[in-house]
Amino acid sequence: MPVSPAEVKQCFVLSEMVKDCAGQDTRQFRRCIEEKEQAVRAMNASQLNQRIPNVGDRVRATEYDRREWRFDTISIDHTQVFGDAGELPPELTWGSVKDVAARVGPKLGLIPQCRAKTAIPGIISMAEIIGSVKLLSVIALPTGDPYRAYSASIKWHLDDGSMRSIGLALSGRIALNAYVASKLP
């Protein structure tokens, strides 16, 4: 289903804001998400753009405006996470989401302190809620635009939602709700 770049930006911003909801019980977590979603939906384009960080030379907000978007599901077998996602050791973040989850899950307690070490268990514990909120979906770009695929089977590179994807995969999901981008014109 086609969606606007503005909705994709809302997804990105809400995903950042929801990090403040971590550590709450289920009821509080759900309420926190609802409050933050309401605040995000009230933001204008300029406010959203200011909250979306650039990646190197990439101006994400402008790039998002230049793409066509659809809401869809993508396989964890054909999607790769952002390199060094969640400050994980680089050797753990290569390959598909499924591969990364299989490597990270058993080693999570053994890896050095990093964002992922606390984020992933929280995501797993709230996977049902996170997976049900459209604006907490992942944001997927076609591989090669601008990131290369780690293998020939990879079709999508996550521009946002790597930690969510790993946590959701570890909770048993085999597909991810995603805002899927076209290649840049």
Helices and strands as residue ranges (DSSP letters): E 2-3, H 5-17, G 18-21, H 26-41, H 45-50, H 60-66, E 69-75, E 79-80, G 85-87, G 90-92, H 97-107, H 115-125, H 127-132, G 134-136, E 138-142, E 156-160, H 162-170, E 175-181
